[in-house]
Amino acid sequence: MERDWRTQAMVVGAVAGALLGLLAARLYITSVEEEAAQKGETPRLSLARAVPIGLAVLGVLRQISAPPAKRSARKKR
C-alpha cells in the first residue's frame, strides 16, 4: 500500500528534526563545557540560556510554517 504524502512528510520531518536536535544539543554541550572549563565551574543547564534558544527555535518554525504569500509580504517591509 502506498503511503499518503502527508504521512511521508511527517516521517521525514520527524527524522530530520530529531537529527537536527541531536546536532544542536551536541553543539550546545560543547559550548557550555568549554565556557565552564574556562571559568573553572561545573557545566549546568540554566533557564537563562534555555529560554532564548527555545524562542529562536520557535522563530525558525514560524518562518517555515508561514505561507509563501506572507513570507514575501514580510520581505517588502
C-alpha positions in Angstrom: 0.0 0.0 0.0 1.4 3.4 -1.0 1.8 5.9 1.9 0.0 9.1 1.8 2.2 12.1 1.1 1.3 13.7 4.4 2.5 10.6 6.3 5.8 10.7 4.4 6.2 14.4 5.1 5.6 13.8 8.8 8.1 10.9 9.0 10.8 12.8 7.1 10.1 15.9 9.2 10.3 13.9 12.5 13.6 12.2 11.5 15.1 15.4 10.3 14.0 17.2 13.4 15.5 14.5 15.7 18.8 14.6 13.8 19.0 18.4 13.9 18.0 18.4 17.5 20.8 16.0 18.4 23.3 18.1 16.4 22.1 21.3 18.2 22.3 19.6 21.6 25.9 18.4 20.9 27.0 21.9 19.8 25.3 23.4 22.9 27.0 20.9 25.2 30.4 21.6 23.6 29.9 25.3 24.1 28.8 25.0 27.7 31.7 22.7 28.5 34.3 25.0 27.0 32.8 28.0 28.8 32.7 26.1 32.1 36.2 24.9 31.8 37.5 28.5 31.2 35.7 29.6 34.3 36.6 26.5 36.4 32.9 25.7 37.0 30.7 22.7 36.6 28.6 22.8 33.4 24.9 23.3 34.1 21.8 23.9 32.0 20.3 27.2 33.1 16.9 28.6 32.3 18.5 31.9 31.3 20.3 30.1 28.5 17.5 27.7 27.5 14.7 30.3 27.0 16.5 32.3 24.2 17.3 29.0 22.5 13.7 27.9 22.7 12.5 31.3 21.4 14.9 31.1 18.5 13.6 27.6 17.6 10.0 28.9 17.7 11.0 31.8 15.3 12.5 29.4 12.8 9.4 27.2 13.0 7.2 30.2 12.4 9.2 31.2 9.3 9.0 27.6 7.9 5.3 27.3 8.5 4.3 30.7 7.1 2.5 30.5 3.7 4.6 31.9 0.8 2.3 34.9 0.4 3.0 36.0 4.0 6.8 35.4 3.6 7.0 37.8 0.6 4.9 40.4 2.3 7.4 40.4 5.3 10.3 41.0 2.9 8.7 44.1 1.4 8.5 45.9 4.7 
